[in-house]
Amino acid sequence: MSLFQYQARTGKGELQKGRFEGASSAEVADHLLAAGLIPVDIRALPDPVEFTLGEVLGKNRAQSIGLVELQLFSRQLHTMLRAGVPILRALTSLRESSINPGFSKVLADINDGLGQGRELSMCLARHPKIFDSFYLAMVRVGEMTGRLDTVLDRLAVHLDFERRAREMVKGAIRYPIFVIVALMVAMLVINLFVIPAFSKVYAGMNTELPLMTRMLIGTSTFTKEYFHFLIGGAGVALLGFIGWKGTDKGRYSWDRFKLRLPIVGKILRKSALARFARSFALASKSGVPILQVLTVVAAVADNRYYADKIGSMREGIERGESLLRTATLTGIFTPVVLQMLAVGEETGELDNLLQEIAVMYEQEVEYEISTLSQQIEPILITALGAMVLVLALGVFLPIWDMGSKTFGH
């Protein structure tokens, strides 16, 4: 999504200027026409910088405007609109009560835009790093249908799920990463300090050392002599990986690879399916056409591989295929989801059935995470056992050989 600056005329010929986030200038033009405006000029803008460098590095750094704050904003605005409070007055109250200076500035900008006659969705689009494409699309739907308060309520529920899902996935990945890092540090300490101490003892034995011991000493010597090169190489590899992952092809390949990881991949797949079902149900229940539903759901997918597959579903539906057939061809949905899609298409209850699917997968993700330590224990025990076995054989085999020779002699 890019930010565009536009000029358009109303039916009375009055010139209006503003900014809007969209995938292309054509999408911006379509939105302006739907709003009763005639586009005059549409130009792409560079990504905006929301805060100055001083605000980022200063003492009162703008606290990150995360899902929690966005959820509270949606819930509070929904409550005030439902109570009949005018939107300008509601945003003023929210701005004054916000404890985040950065978000207060954002709300002030939105309030100014509304005061100039712009739609709420167009004002939110000025801050694409806070309000993503899915949020903007849902707000537009609320404006067009006159159900903005209802849409904001559903967005608050959706954001709550997003927050919990991200926290659960981060929690699921944190423990394995910690264990892997601990093992790597342990191996480094052993190679730099433990094995060299034993190698000095073995040097005075004047006997041929076992193969396992020679391998350990060789690995230790290599690590000590080329330690700086290894650190530098690891740093270059890390930077290269980050750069590769930043490309479209790299992000796609990495996101696909993560889904194949043992244990963690299963959690990521179920979390992605829950996010798909939740956002699809939310958009569909709000009256969004199915092609637009798939567009916004793909845009908010937290996995590039899944986003690509969901995008292919839209292409299939545009060719006249059914939702079930296009979903089956992607290969990313479980039989349960496909069955729900089939029943939903037949009965017209697709949004309700997908809501049930979302709840089901959320519960499964929570269960998988709660049992994560039990699933990882066998792998950790095997890795630790293999490391101890190699060290024991490498360190004690020469002592056993010397003892057997002495005893035999």
C-alpha positions as CSV (number, residue, x, y, z in Angstrom):
1,M,0.0,0.0,0.0
2,S,1.3,3.5,-0.9
3,L,0.2,7.0,0.1
4,F,-1.2,9.2,-2.6
5,Q,-1.9,12.9,-2.7
6,Y,-4.9,13.9,-4.7
7,Q,-6.9,16.9,-6.0
8,A,-10.6,16.4,-6.9
9,R,-13.6,18.5,-7.6
10,T,-17.0,18.2,-6.0
11,G,-20.3,18.2,-8.0
12,K,-20.4,22.0,-7.5
13,G,-16.9,22.4,-8.9
14,E,-15.1,23.0,-5.6
15,L,-11.5,21.8,-5.4
16,Q,-10.6,19.5,-2.6
17,K,-7.1,18.2,-1.7
18,G,-6.1,15.3,0.5
19,R,-4.2,12.1,0.9
20,F,-5.3,8.5,0.6
21,E,-3.6,5.1,1.0
22,G,-4.2,2.6,-1.8
23,A,-2.5,-0.1,-3.9
24,S,-2.5,2.1,-7.0
25,S,-3.7,5.4,-8.3
26,A,-6.6,3.6,-10.0
27,E,-7.9,2.4,-6.6
28,V,-7.6,6.0,-5.2
29,A,-9.6,7.3,-8.2
30,D,-12.3,4.6,-7.7
31,H,-12.6,5.6,-4.1
32,L,-12.9,9.3,-5.0
33,L,-15.6,8.6,-7.6
34,A,-17.5,6.4,-5.1
35,A,-17.4,9.4,-2.8
36,G,-18.9,11.7,-5.5
37,L,-15.6,13.4,-6.3
38,I,-14.1,13.9,-9.7
39,P,-10.3,13.2,-9.7
40,V,-8.1,15.9,-11.1
41,D,-4.6,14.9,-10.1
42,I,-3.3,11.8,-8.1
43,R,0.4,11.5,-7.2
44,A,2.3,8.9,-5.2
45,L,4.1,10.2,-2.1
46,P,7.1,8.7,-0.3
47,D,6.4,6.9,2.9
48,P,5.6,9.5,5.6
49,V,7.7,9.9,8.7
50,E,5.3,10.2,11.6
51,F,7.7,11.5,14.2
52,T,10.9,13.5,14.2
53,L,14.2,12.1,15.2
54,G,14.2,14.0,18.4
55,E,10.9,12.4,19.4
56,V,12.2,9.0,18.6
57,L,15.5,9.4,20.5
58,G,14.3,11.9,23.2
59,K,13.3,11.4,26.7
60,N,9.6,11.4,25.8
61,R,9.9,9.0,23.0
62,A,6.5,8.3,21.4
63,Q,5.5,5.1,22.9
64,S,4.8,2.5,20.3
65,I,1.2,2.7,19.1
66,G,0.5,-1.0,19.2
67,L,-2.5,-3.2,19.0
68,V,-3.6,-2.5,22.6
69,E,-3.9,1.2,22.1
70,L,-5.6,0.8,18.7
71,Q,-8.0,-1.6,20.3
72,L,-8.9,0.8,23.1
73,F,-9.3,3.6,20.5
74,S,-11.7,1.5,18.5
75,R,-13.7,0.4,21.5
76,Q,-13.9,3.9,23.0
77,L,-14.9,5.5,19.7
78,H,-17.5,2.8,19.2
79,T,-19.0,3.5,22.6
80,M,-19.1,7.3,22.1
81,L,-20.7,7.0,18.6
82,R,-23.3,4.6,19.8
83,A,-24.2,7.0,22.6
84,G,-24.8,9.7,20.0
85,V,-21.7,11.8,20.6
86,P,-20.6,13.6,17.4
87,I,-17.4,12.2,15.9
88,L,-15.5,15.5,16.1
89,R,-16.3,15.8,19.8
90,A,-15.5,12.1,20.4
91,L,-12.1,12.4,18.8
92,T,-11.3,15.5,20.8
93,S,-12.2,13.7,24.1
94,L,-10.0,10.8,23.1
95,R,-7.1,13.0,22.2
96,E,-7.3,14.8,25.5
97,S,-7.5,11.6,27.5
98,S,-4.7,9.8,25.6
99,I,-1.5,9.2,27.6
100,N,0.6,8.6,24.5
101,P,1.9,11.9,23.1
102,G,2.5,10.4,19.7
103,F,-1.1,9.0,19.4
104,S,-2.4,12.4,20.6
105,K,-0.8,14.1,17.7
106,V,-2.3,11.5,15.3
107,L,-5.8,12.1,16.7
108,A,-5.3,15.8,16.4
109,D,-4.4,15.4,12.8
110,I,-7.4,13.2,12.2
111,N,-9.6,15.7,13.9
112,D,-8.3,18.5,11.7
113,G,-9.0,16.4,8.6
114,L,-12.6,15.8,9.7
115,G,-13.0,19.5,10.4
116,Q,-12.0,20.2,6.8
117,G,-14.8,17.9,5.5
118,R,-12.8,14.8,4.8
119,E,-14.1,11.3,5.6
120,L,-12.7,9.4,8.6
121,S,-11.2,6.7,6.4
122,M,-9.3,9.3,4.4
123,C,-8.0,10.9,7.6
124,L,-6.9,7.6,8.9
125,A,-5.1,6.8,5.6
126,R,-2.7,9.7,6.4
127,H,-1.2,7.4,9.0
128,P,-0.6,4.0,7.2
129,K,1.9,2.8,9.8
130,I,-0.8,2.8,12.5
131,F,-4.0,2.0,10.6
132,D,-3.4,-0.8,8.2
133,S,-5.2,-1.6,5.0
134,F,-7.7,-3.9,6.7
135,Y,-8.6,-1.3,9.3
136,L,-9.1,1.3,6.6
137,A,-11.2,-1.0,4.4
138,M,-13.5,-1.8,7.4
139,V,-13.9,1.9,8.3
140,R,-14.8,2.6,4.7
141,V,-17.4,-0.1,4.8
142,G,-18.8,1.4,8.0
143,E,-19.0,4.8,6.4
144,M,-20.8,3.5,3.3
145,T,-23.3,1.4,5.2
146,G,-23.9,3.9,8.0
147,R,-22.8,1.3,10.6
148,L,-19.5,2.8,11.6
149,D,-20.1,2.1,15.3
150,T,-20.8,-1.6,14.7
151,V,-17.7,-1.9,12.5
152,L,-15.5,-0.3,15.2
153,D,-16.9,-2.7,17.8
154,R,-16.0,-5.7,15.5
155,L,-12.6,-4.2,14.8
156,A,-11.9,-4.0,18.5
157,V,-12.7,-7.7,18.9
158,H,-10.5,-8.5,15.9
159,L,-7.6,-6.4,17.3
160,D,-7.9,-8.2,20.6
161,F,-7.5,-11.5,18.8
162,E,-4.5,-10.2,16.8
163,R,-2.8,-9.1,20.0
164,R,-3.4,-12.4,21.8
165,A,-2.3,-14.4,18.7
166,R,0.9,-12.4,18.4
167,E,1.7,-12.7,22.0
168,M,1.0,-16.5,22.0
169,V,3.2,-17.1,18.9
170,K,6.0,-15.0,20.3
171,G,5.8,-17.0,23.6
172,A,5.8,-20.2,21.6
173,I,9.0,-19.3,19.8
174,R,10.8,-17.6,22.7
175,Y,11.5,-20.8,24.6
176,P,13.0,-22.9,21.7
177,I,15.2,-19.9,20.7
178,F,16.5,-19.5,24.3
179,V,17.4,-23.2,24.5
180,I,19.2,-23.2,21.1
181,V,21.2,-20.1,22.1
182,A,22.1,-21.7,25.5
183,L,23.4,-24.8,23.7
184,M,25.4,-22.7,21.3
185,V,27.0,-20.7,24.2
186,A,27.7,-24.0,26.0
187,M,29.5,-25.5,23.0
188,L,31.5,-22.3,22.6
189,V,32.7,-22.3,26.2
190,I,33.6,-26.0,25.9
191,N,35.6,-25.4,22.8
192,L,37.4,-22.3,24.1
193,F,38.2,-23.4,27.7
194,V,37.4,-27.0,28.6
195,I,38.9,-29.0,25.7
196,P,42.1,-26.9,25.5
197,A,42.7,-27.8,29.2
198,F,42.4,-31.5,28.5
199,S,44.5,-31.3,25.3
200,K,47.5,-30.1,27.4
201,V,47.1,-33.2,29.5
202,Y,46.9,-35.5,26.5
203,A,49.9,-33.8,24.8
204,G,52.2,-35.3,27.4
205,M,50.9,-38.8,27.0
206,N,53.0,-39.6,23.9
207,T,50.3,-41.9,22.4
208,E,47.9,-41.8,19.5
209,L,44.6,-40.3,20.5
210,P,41.3,-41.8,19.5
211,L,39.5,-40.3,16.5
212,M,36.8,-38.7,18.6
213,T,39.3,-36.9,20.8
214,R,41.3,-35.7,17.7
215,M,38.1,-34.3,16.2
216,L,37.3,-32.4,19.4
217,I,40.8,-31.0,19.8
218,G,40.8,-30.0,16.1
219,T,37.5,-28.3,16.4
220,S,38.6,-26.5,19.6
221,T,41.9,-25.3,18.0
222,F,40.1,-24.1,14.9
223,T,37.6,-22.2,17.0
224,K,40.3,-20.5,19.1
225,E,42.5,-19.5,16.1
226,Y,39.7,-18.3,13.9
227,F,37.3,-17.0,16.6
228,H,37.2,-13.4,15.2
229,F,36.7,-14.7,11.7
230,L,33.8,-16.9,12.9
231,I,32.2,-14.0,14.7
232,G,32.6,-11.7,11.7
233,G,31.3,-14.4,9.4
234,A,28.3,-14.9,11.6
235,G,27.6,-11.2,11.6
236,V,27.9,-11.0,7.8
237,A,25.6,-14.0,7.4
238,L,23.0,-12.5,9.8
239,L,23.1,-9.2,7.8
240,G,22.8,-11.1,4.6
241,F,19.9,-13.1,5.9
242,I,18.1,-9.9,7.1
243,G,18.7,-8.3,3.7
244,W,17.5,-11.4,1.9
245,K,14.4,-11.7,4.1
246,G,13.6,-8.1,3.2
247,T,13.1,-8.9,-0.4
248,D,9.8,-10.2,-1.8
249,K,11.2,-13.5,-2.8
250,G,13.1,-13.9,0.5
251,R,10.1,-13.1,2.6
252,Y,8.0,-15.5,0.7
253,S,10.5,-18.3,1.0
254,W,11.2,-17.7,4.7
255,D,7.5,-17.5,5.6
256,R,6.9,-20.8,3.8
257,F,9.9,-22.4,5.5
258,K,8.6,-21.4,9.0
259,L,5.4,-23.3,8.4
260,R,7.4,-26.5,7.9
261,L,9.3,-26.2,11.1
262,P,8.6,-29.0,13.6
263,I,6.3,-28.1,16.5
264,V,6.5,-24.4,15.9
265,G,5.3,-24.6,12.3
266,K,2.1,-26.3,13.4
267,I,1.3,-23.5,15.8
268,L,2.0,-20.9,13.1
269,R,-0.3,-22.7,10.6
270,K,-3.1,-22.8,13.1
271,S,-2.6,-19.2,14.1
272,A,-2.7,-18.2,10.4
273,L,-5.9,-20.1,9.8
274,A,-7.5,-18.5,12.8
275,R,-6.5,-15.1,11.6
276,F,-7.9,-15.8,8.1
277,A,-11.2,-17.1,9.5
278,R,-11.6,-14.2,11.9
279,S,-10.8,-11.4,9.5
280,F,-12.9,-13.1,6.7
281,A,-15.9,-13.4,9.0
282,L,-15.5,-9.8,10.2
283,A,-15.4,-8.4,6.7
284,S,-18.1,-10.6,5.3
285,K,-20.5,-9.9,8.2
286,S,-20.0,-6.1,7.6
287,G,-21.2,-6.4,4.1
288,V,-18.0,-6.3,2.2
289,P,-18.1,-8.1,-1.3
290,I,-16.2,-11.3,-1.4
291,L,-13.6,-10.1,-3.8
292,Q,-12.8,-7.2,-1.6
293,V,-12.9,-9.5,1.4
294,L,-10.1,-11.6,0.0
295,T,-8.1,-8.6,-0.9
296,V,-8.1,-7.1,2.6
297,V,-7.7,-10.5,4.2
298,A,-4.6,-11.2,2.1
299,A,-3.3,-7.7,2.9
300,V,-3.4,-8.4,6.6
301,A,-2.0,-11.9,6.5
302,D,1.0,-12.2,8.7
303,N,2.6,-14.6,6.3
304,R,3.6,-13.8,2.7
305,Y,3.1,-17.4,1.6
306,Y,-0.5,-17.4,2.9
307,A,-1.1,-14.0,1.5
308,D,-0.1,-15.2,-2.0
309,K,-2.4,-18.2,-1.7
310,I,-5.3,-16.1,-0.6
311,G,-4.7,-13.7,-3.5
312,S,-4.9,-16.6,-5.9
313,M,-8.4,-17.4,-4.5
314,R,-9.5,-14.0,-5.6
315,E,-8.2,-14.6,-9.1
316,G,-10.1,-17.9,-9.2
317,I,-13.4,-16.3,-8.1
318,E,-12.9,-13.7,-10.8
319,R,-12.7,-16.5,-13.3
320,G,-16.1,-17.7,-12.1
321,E,-14.9,-20.6,-9.8
322,S,-16.5,-21.3,-6.4
323,L,-15.0,-20.2,-3.1
324,L,-14.6,-23.9,-2.1
325,R,-12.8,-24.9,-5.3
326,T,-10.3,-21.9,-5.1
327,A,-9.7,-22.7,-1.4
328,T,-9.0,-26.3,-2.2
329,L,-6.5,-25.5,-4.9
330,T,-4.4,-23.4,-2.6
331,G,-3.5,-26.4,-0.4
332,I,-3.3,-24.3,2.8
333,F,-6.7,-25.1,4.3
334,T,-7.5,-28.2,6.5
335,P,-10.4,-30.4,5.6
336,V,-12.4,-28.9,8.5
337,V,-12.1,-25.4,7.0
338,L,-13.0,-26.6,3.6
339,Q,-16.0,-28.4,4.9
340,M,-17.1,-25.2,6.7
341,L,-16.6,-23.2,3.5
342,A,-18.7,-25.7,1.5
343,V,-21.6,-25.6,4.1
344,G,-21.3,-21.8,4.4
345,E,-21.6,-21.3,0.6
346,E,-24.7,-23.6,0.5
347,T,-26.5,-22.1,3.5
348,G,-25.4,-18.5,3.3
349,E,-24.0,-18.7,6.8
350,L,-20.3,-18.4,5.8
351,D,-19.5,-15.6,8.2
352,N,-20.9,-17.4,11.2
353,L,-19.2,-20.7,10.3
354,L,-15.9,-19.0,9.8
355,Q,-16.3,-17.3,13.2
356,E,-16.7,-20.8,14.8
357,I,-13.6,-21.9,12.9
358,A,-11.6,-18.9,14.3
359,V,-12.6,-19.7,17.8
360,M,-11.8,-23.4,17.4
361,Y,-8.3,-22.7,16.0
362,E,-7.6,-20.0,18.7
363,Q,-8.3,-22.6,21.3
364,E,-6.1,-25.1,19.6
365,V,-3.3,-22.6,19.4
366,E,-3.6,-21.9,23.1
367,Y,-3.5,-25.6,23.9
368,E,-0.5,-26.2,21.6
369,I,1.4,-23.4,23.4
370,S,0.4,-24.6,26.8
371,T,1.9,-28.1,26.0
372,L,4.9,-26.7,24.1
373,S,7.4,-27.5,26.8
374,Q,6.3,-31.2,26.8
375,Q,6.6,-31.4,23.0
376,I,10.1,-29.9,23.0
377,E,11.5,-31.9,25.9
378,P,12.3,-35.0,23.8
379,I,14.2,-32.9,21.3
380,L,16.2,-31.1,24.0
381,I,17.0,-34.3,25.8
382,T,18.2,-35.9,22.6
383,A,20.4,-32.9,21.8
384,L,21.9,-32.7,25.3
385,G,22.4,-36.4,25.4
386,A,24.3,-36.4,22.0
387,M,26.5,-33.5,23.2
388,V,27.3,-35.2,26.5
389,L,28.1,-38.4,24.7
390,V,30.5,-36.8,22.2
391,L,32.2,-34.9,25.0
392,A,32.5,-38.0,27.2
393,L,33.9,-40.2,24.5
394,G,36.3,-37.5,23.3
395,V,37.6,-36.6,26.8
396,F,37.6,-40.0,28.6
397,L,38.6,-42.4,25.8
398,P,42.3,-41.6,26.1
399,I,42.1,-42.1,29.8
400,W,40.4,-45.5,29.4
401,D,43.0,-46.5,26.7
402,M,45.9,-45.5,29.0
403,G,44.3,-47.4,31.9
404,S,43.7,-50.5,29.9
405,K,47.3,-50.4,28.6
406,T,48.7,-49.9,32.1
407,F,46.5,-52.7,33.4
408,G,47.4,-55.0,30.6
409,H,51.1,-54.3,31.1
